[in-house]
């Protein structure tokens, strides 16, 4: 192997893994012979010009010309002439000149279009390896002895990334202008996209439009500036067309006009399925299978097959709606129809690893909690089987913390709030249409207690209650990220132990040997003791229970002051000019909270406190309340001044929660989060944070 080959191949592995990761696929070419040569431009060995006679001979020799090889063996120079590699300073100057002249601008966008990571750093890395031919130079300067040389490399890398960011942003901005002036082009693209697959939600269509206009690029916080703006522009341009075409193709009349035999064939194929049909390729595959079931040609060039393929997305949505209605109890007030299912389907696909109906059959079961029976056969009811397995632990904790000797005592005392544990097959079209994932209710992992006594409220209303109550509901520790992580740990441990206990119970039921039975019973006893006693000693469990206890105390303190303040405001309203006086008192409270927050921010900045971001967010929320109070026509987070004050009035009558402290503690120590989150309070709500089957890992705790 020539010496230059070693020089070319080795440096690839010296680049940082984060830079190289994902680049190999993008750099692969059809004519490549081996992995080490990817992205490396072949060079003529030093001292040989490709166009000189010696250079041409060398090229023939390396191409396998034996005669030329033999000739070279005879005529080889006794002392090879080596031309030194250019100095690093010269190479950086040359590369910098290429970038300055704009020679990498067009390739930069082409790399971005085909680069799945879709980041400036990744595009710069591809330019570094390919167009700039710096494969033997690490962008971090690693391997360069002199400090000045390393600085030249890192400075150039920073310049390159800045240039890439500028070029990509400019190109994306140009595309936004094209989108805004696209006329019927977007509508035609939407029509084609709807035929490709049954993913008919606005967001999914916007993703496909982004593929059409740019490429299959991931959009994230590391994307170049304007990438998300382009997606938003595409979503806005396409959403009207999506809604109209969805209504046209899936109207009651249009669905009724579908071929019953075709719908039936698709239902037959989808009903037992354990996977979603998502991609165009999967939709095409289903078309082949449906054609076979119908006894039609499965040749894709056949016109009848093509017609069936064009209808397949609509057939899938109609068939899935029928399957869901036949499998899952549905509310008569909110029937599932293909048009609504097409709107919500994205959220189910993003959350469940199995189709909704299969998930229901495999996971949603009957259960009982605190004497309340939950039936999977009842509309909007049912519990995930993995949650049902740990509910007895929750009851044990509630009895201990509430001071009840038995479960019967707990039920008889009637101190438990009425419960509602529901699996939401289809509900809340208003907010479900905007969510990326299903809520915990949508997977059978959430429990509610008496909506009227433990109301849900968010946005500016949430902040105004906090202001009037002299606290910050958004900053309570039970809603912190750390609490969620700790609850996941506690719930996962309990779930593992409960699963082990169930396995031992099965073995005990099947055992015939007395000695084996005794050993299994002893093992089960030890597990029961651990589940009973560990909640008192496990450090993580003690922490999550403590946070929930303190949060409950703070909520009740805020509630008490809020009720007293609002009572004063209510009395003022009964006096002459009372509304104006009440408004002034509310405004004074808001001003005082704003001033206190600004002073806290100044102190946090001076102290370089990690709370700076939290306090800035608090100030932003307070300003939202001020905006609504001063401008009745403004709406923020779907709330205006009238709605905000009306909700606050309702809360003054119900209070924030009647949840007893022992119940909040019981849920927390068994791995459930109480509904106190940033910008939102839902004191009736508990989410099970343990792992459950058939939920996508990225959606498990969202």
N, C-alpha and C positions, 0 to 999 in steps of 0.2 A: 504494500500500500504506500503511495507517495506520502511524503512528509506533510504536505498541506492538508491531506485528508484528516489526519489526526488533529491538526490545528482547528479545522472546521468543525469537527464533530464534538470535541470535548466541551467547549464553553456552554452548550445548551443546558447541561445539567448544573452549571454553576449559577444560573440565573435563579432569583428567588422563586420558590414554589408558587407563591401567590400570583406572580407575574406570568409564570408559565402555564398555570392551571387553566385549562380550557382553550389554550392556544393551538394545541396540536391538531384538533379536528379542523379548525379554521384554516390551518396551513397545509393540510394534506392535499396532494395533487395526484391525478390519475397516473402520472408517469413515474412516480417515486418508486425507488427500489428498496429502500431501507429506512427505518425510523430515524437513525441518527442524522440523516442528511436533510430532514425536513426543515424548510425555511432557510436553508443555506444555499447561497448562489455558488455553483461550481466555478472554481477559478483555475486558470492555467498556472502551473507551478511557477514560482519566482524565477525570473530570468528568461522565460519563454513567452513570446508574444503569440497569441492565437493565430495571427495572420502571417507570421514569419515561417520560413521552411521548417525550422526546428520545431516551431509550435505546431504546425500541421502534422509533422511526423509524430509528435507526442500524442496528439489527439487521435490519430489512426491507431497508434499502439494501445492506448487506453480503451479504444473501441474494439479491440480484439484482432487487429490485423497482424498475423504472425510474421509475415514477411517484413513488415516495418519494424516489428519488435526485434527480429533477428538483426536487421540492419543497424538498429540503435545499439544493440549489444556490441557490434563491431566498431561503430563510429562514436561510442560514448566519449565525451570529453573526460580526460584524465582528472581534471580538477573542476568539479561543478561550481558554477558561478551563482551565488545567492544574493538576491537583492533584499535588503532589510525591509521589514514591515514599516509602514508609515508611523511616525510617532503619534501618541494619543492626542496631542494638541492639534496635529494636522488633521487627524480623523474627525475630531470634534468640530474643527473649523469647517471642514467639508460638509459634515452633516448639518451644522447650523445654517450653512449657506443654502442647502437644499430646502430646509424648513422655511427660511426667510423668503426664498423665491416662490414658495407655495407649491413645491413639487409633491408634497405629501397631502395636500388638501383633498384632492379627489379620492386618492386611495383611502384616506381616513374615513370618509363616509361609507365607502364600499366595505371596509372592514367592520364598521359599526353595523351596517345592514345585516351582516352575516355572523356577527359576534353575539352569541347567546347571553354572555354576562352583561353586555350593553353598557360598559363603563368607559370613561375617558382613559383610565389607567390601562385597561385591556387593549383598547385601540392603539394607544401609544406603544404598548409592548409589541403588537403585531407590526407596526411601522418600523420599530427598532430592529426587529429580526429580519424583515423582508426588504422594504424599500430603502431603508438606511443601511442595511447589510452590516449591522453591528452585533452580529450573533456571538462574537468572541469577546464582547465587552459587557460586563454586568452593569445594569443601569444604576446600581447602588455604589459603583466604584470599587466593589470588592475585587481583590486581586491586583490592584494598582498600588505600587509601593509608595509613590510620592503623593503627599497630601495635595499638592497643586493639581496633579493629574486627576485625583479622585474628585476634586471640586469641579474641574472642567466637566467631568462626566455627569455628576449630580445636577449641576447648573443647567446643562443641556437637557437633561431628562425633564427638569421642571419647565424649561422653555417649551419643550416638545408637548408636554401635557397641556400647558396653557394654550398653545396653538391649536391642538386637537379640540379642546373645550370650545374655543372661539369658533372654529370651523363647523363643528357639529351643531352648535347653538344657532349659528347663522343659517345653516341648511334647514334645520328644523323650523326656524322662524319663517323661512321661505315656503316651506310645506304648509304651515298654518295658513298663510295667505292664500295658497292654492286651494286648500280645503274650504276656506270661507267663500271662495269664488267658484266652487266646483259645480254649482248648478245641479243637473240631474245625475252627474257622475256618481255621487255618493248613493243616491237611490238605486241605481243600477247595481252598484257593488253590494249593497245590502240585500237586494233580491237574490243575487248569486250566492251570498253567504248563507242566507236562510235555506237555500236548497242543499248546501253542503252538509249541514248537520243540524240536529234538533236543539242546539244551544242558541235560543232566541232571546235571551235577556239582553238589555241594552249594553251592559258591560262586556258581555262575551262578544257581541257584534263589534263593539269598539276595539276589542283586542284583535279581532280578525282584520278590521280596517287598518289598524296599525301595521299588521303584517303586510297588507296590500301596499300601503304607502311607504313603508320603511323596510320591514323584515321581521323575522321571528325573534325580536329583541326583548329581553326582560327590562321592565321599567321598575326602578327602585330609587332609594334615596341617593344612590351613587350614580344614577343616570346623568347624562349631560343636561345642562339647563335647557328648558323648553321641551324635553321629551314628554313630561307629564302634561305640559300645556298642549302639545300636539294631540295627545290621547284625549284630552278634554274637548278639544275642538272637533275631533272625529266623533266623539260620543255625542256632542251637541248636534253636529250636522246629521248624524245618522239616527238619533233617537226618535225623531218624529216619523221618519220613514219606517223604522222598526215597529213602532206602535201601530201605525196604520196597516202595514202589511200583515202584522200578527193578527190584528182584528179582522182583516179581509180573509186571510187563509184559514183562520180558526173560528170564524163566526159560526153560530148555530146552524145556519143554512149551509155553509161550506162544509162543515164536518158531516152533516147529514148526507151530503151529496157524495161523500167518499165511498169507494167500493167496499161493501161489507166484507167480502171475501178477503180483500187485501188487509183490512184492519184486523180481521180475525187471524190471518196468517202471522202478522206482526205480533199480535197479543200472544199467540202460541209460542213464539220464539222468545219473547221478552219475559213472560210470566215467571219461568224458573231461573231466569238469569241472575248471576251474582256480580255482574259488572255493568256499569253504565255504558250506553252508547254516547260518545262524546265527539270524537273526531270525524272528519270527512271519510277517512279510511274505514273506520268502524261502521259508519253509515253505509258505505259501499258494500262492505262485507255482509251486513244485514240484508241488503238488497239481493245479493246472491242467494242467501238462505231463503228469503221470502219467495223469490222466483221459483226456487226448487219446491217449496211447500205448495205453491200454487200450480205446479206442473208446467211452468213456463220456461222458455229458454233462459239459460244463465250466461249466455254469451254477451259480454258487455258492449260489443259493437252493435248488437241487435237493437232496433228502434224501440221495441216493446220494453226491453230491459232499461233503456235510457229513460223512457217515460216513467217507469216505476221508480227509478233512482231519483228523478226530479220530485216525485211525490213522497219519497221516503221520510223526509223530515217531518212533514205534516202527519203522515201515518203513524210515526213513532209517538208524537205528542198526543194524538187522539187515542192510540192504544194504551199508552201509559196512564192517561186519565181514567180510562175504563178499568184498568187493573187496580189502580189505587182506590177508586170508589168501591170496587168489589171486595177489596182486602181490608181496608182501614175504615173504621167508623167515621163518617163525615157529618158535619153539622148541616142540618137542613137550611139553616139561615145563610150558610156560606158554602154552597155546593162547589165542588171542584169541576171546572170546565177546562177544556184544552187551552183556551186563551189565557186563563189565569195561571195554569200550570206552566205554560211557556214562559211566563214572567218570573216565576219562583224557582224553576228547575235548577238554575245556576247555583242557588244557595244550597240545595240538597246535594248536588254533585260536588260542591266544594267542601262539604262537611262529612258525608257518608261514603264509605268505601263501597257499599253495596247500593243497588237501587232501593228507593224508599220502601217499596212494598216488601222486598226481601229483608231489609233491615228490620221492619216491623215484625215479620214472621219469626225471624231468628232471635230478636232481642227484647221486644216489648212484652211484658208479662203482668199478671195480677200481683198485687201485694197488699200489705196492711201496715199502717203506721199510726201509732197512738190510737188504735181502735177504729181508724178510718180505713174502709176497704176501697181499694183502687182496682178497677176492672179494665183490662186492656180492650174488652169488647164494648166499652162505653166511649162515646164521642169525646175526643180530647182528653183521654185518660190513659193509664198504663205507666209502667216503670221499666227502665232498662234492667235486664236480668242481673247485671253486675252490681247495680245499685240496690236491687231487692235483696241481694245476698248480704249486704252490710247494714241494712236497716235495723236488724235486731241489736247491733252495737249502739246505734243511736238511741234506741229505747232504753237500753241499760244505762247509758250515760244520763238520760233525762230523769230516770228514776232515782239515780244516786244524787244528782245535783239538785233535783226538786224535792228530795226527802221522801220519796214514795217507796214503800217496802216491796211492792209488786207492781206488775204492769196493770193488774186489775185496779189497784189503788189509784194509779195515775189516771186511768180512764174514769173511775168513779168520782174522783175529786173534781173533774170537769174544769181543771185549771189549764188544760191544753187549749191553745187557740184552734179553731176549726181549720182543717188542713185541705189543701188542694194540690195534688200531685198529678201533673198532666203531661201527656205526650201530645204535642201540637202537630197534627198532620198538616193542617192548613189553617192559618189564622193570621190576624193583624196584617192585612194586605198593605196598609199604609207604610209601616216601617219595615216589613219583611221585604218589600220591593227595593229597599235601599241598602239592605244589609248584605255583606259578602258571605257570611256564614249563618247557619241556623243558630238560634239561641239554645241554651241548655234545655229549655222546654221541648225544643224540636227533636231532641234525642232521648227524652225520658229521664233526664238527670237533674231536674229542678223541682223544688217544692215551694208552694206559696201558702201563706197563712193570712186569711181575712183581709181582703183588699181594703175594705172600708176603714178598718182600724189601723192599718199599716200601709198607708198609701204610697204610691210611687210618684216621684216628682223630680224634675231635672231642669237643666238650663238656668236661665235667669231666676226662675222661681226658687230653685234650689239655693242660689246664692243670696237672694233676698231673705229667705228664712234664716240662713246662716248669719247674715248681718244683724237682723232683728233679734237673733238668739245669742249674739255675742260669741260665736264660734265659727269654725270652718268645717262643715260637713264633708267637703271634698278632700280634706287632708287627714281624715281619721285613719288610724293605723290598721283597722280591720280591712280597709280597701287597698292597702299598699301592695306593691309588687312583691316585697319580701314575704308578706302574709300569704299571698297566693302560692309562692314557691314552697313555703313551709307546709301549707295545707296539702299541696300535691304530695309532698314527702310522707306526711302522716297518713293520708288516704291510701297511697300506694302500699305502704307497709301493712296497714290493716287489711287491704284487699288480698295481699299475698298470704297473710296468715289465715284469713277466712277461706281462701281457696285450698290451702293445705288441710284445714280442718275438714272441708267437704270431701277431699280425697280420702282422708282417714275414715270418715263416716261410711263412704262407699266400700272401702276395704273391710270395715267392721261388719257391714251388712252381708258381705259375701263370705266372711270367714267362718270356718267350721271347727277349727282347733281352739280349745279353751285357753291355752297359753297365749296364742296369737291374739285372741279377743281381749284378754286381760292387758296385753301390752298396748294394743291399739286404744283401749279405753283410757289407759294411763297417759298415752300421748295426747289424746284429745283433752283430757283433764288439764294437762300442763298448758296446752294452747289456750283453753278457756281462762286459766289463771293469768296468763300473759295478757290476753285481751282485756281482762278486767283490771289488772293492776298497772299495766304499762302507762295508762293515761295519767296516772298520778306521779310517775317517775321519769318518763321519757322527756328529755329537755325540749325537743321540738314541739311536742304536744303541749307541754306546759306553756311555751311561748305563744302558740296560736290561741290557746284558751285565754291567756292573759291579755292579748291584744283585743280579742273579742269582748272580754269583760270591760276593759277600759273604754273601748269604743261605745259600748252600750251605756256606760256611765256618762260619757260626754254627750251622747245623743239626748239622754234624758235631761241633762243640764241645759243644753241648748233649747230643748223643747220647753222647759219650764220658763226660761227668760223670754223666749219667743211668744209664748201664750200670754205672759204678763204684758209685754210690749204691745201686742196686737189688741189686747183688751183695752189698753189706754187709747189706742188709735180708734177703736170702735166707739168708745165713749165720746171722743172728740167729734166724730161725725154727726152725733146727735145735737151738737151745739150749733148756734148761728155761725155761719162761715166754717162749719166743722170740716167739710171736705178739704178746704184749703189748708186748714190747720193740720189735718191728718197728713196731707201730702207734704207739708213742710217738715213734720216730725220724721216721716220716712226719709225725706231727702237729707235731713240732718244726720240720721243714722248712717246713710250711705256715704256722706261726706266724711264722717268720722272714721268709718271703716277704711275708706280710701286713703286718708291721711295716715292712719296707723300702718297700713300696708306699705305705703311709700317710705315711711320712716324705717320700717323693718327691712325693706329692700336696701336702703342706704347702709344700714348697719351690716347686713349680710354681705354686701359688696365690699365694704371696708375689711370685713373679717375673712373674705374669700370663702364664705360658707357654701356648702353644697345645697343650701336651701334657696339660693338665688332664683333658680328656675321655677320653683314652687311658688315663691312670692310673686314673681312676675305674672305667673298664670292667675294668681288670686286677684291681682290688680286688673288684669284683663277681664275677669268675670265681673268684678265690681263695676267696671266701666260699661259693661253690657246692661246691667241693671240701671245705671244712671241714664243711659241712652233711651231705654224704654220709658223711664219716668218722665223725661223731658220732651219726648216726642211720641205721642200716642199713635201716630201713623206707621211707625217703624215696627218691623217684625224681626226677631232674632231667634234662631233655632225654632222656628214655627210658633213663636210666642210673641204676643203683643202686650201692651200695657194692661189692657182690660183683662185678658186671659190670665196674666201673671197675678194680678191682684185678686181675681176671682178664685184662683187656685189657693193662694195664701189664705183667703177667708175660709175655704173648705178645710185646710189643714189646721186652722185655729179651732175648728170644731172637733176634728178627729184626733188631733195630736199627731206626733210623728210616728209613734209606735206604742203599742200596748204589750209588746213582746217581753216576757219575763226574762231576767238575766240568766236564770238557770237553763232556759231553752237555748239561748244564743251560745252559751258555753258548751252545751251538749253537742250542738251541731259542729262547733269549731273543733272540739277535741276528737271528732271522728272524721275530720277532713272536709268539712263543708264551709263555703264562704258565705258570710252574711251580706245582704245586698246594700252595702255602703261603698259606692264607687265615686271616682272623681267626676264631679259634675252631675251626679245622679244619686238619689236615695230611694231605695226600694226595700223598706224594712220588713216587708212580708216575705222576702225572697231568699232562698238558700240554693246554692249551686254545689253539686257534688264534684270535688276536684280529683277524684281517683280515676285511674285508667279504666276505660270500658271498651268493649269489643266494637269493631266496625266503624270507628270514628277516625277520620284522617288525623295523623299526628299533628299536622300544622293547625288543625281546627279543634284539637282536643280541649284546650283551655280558653278558647276565645269566646 
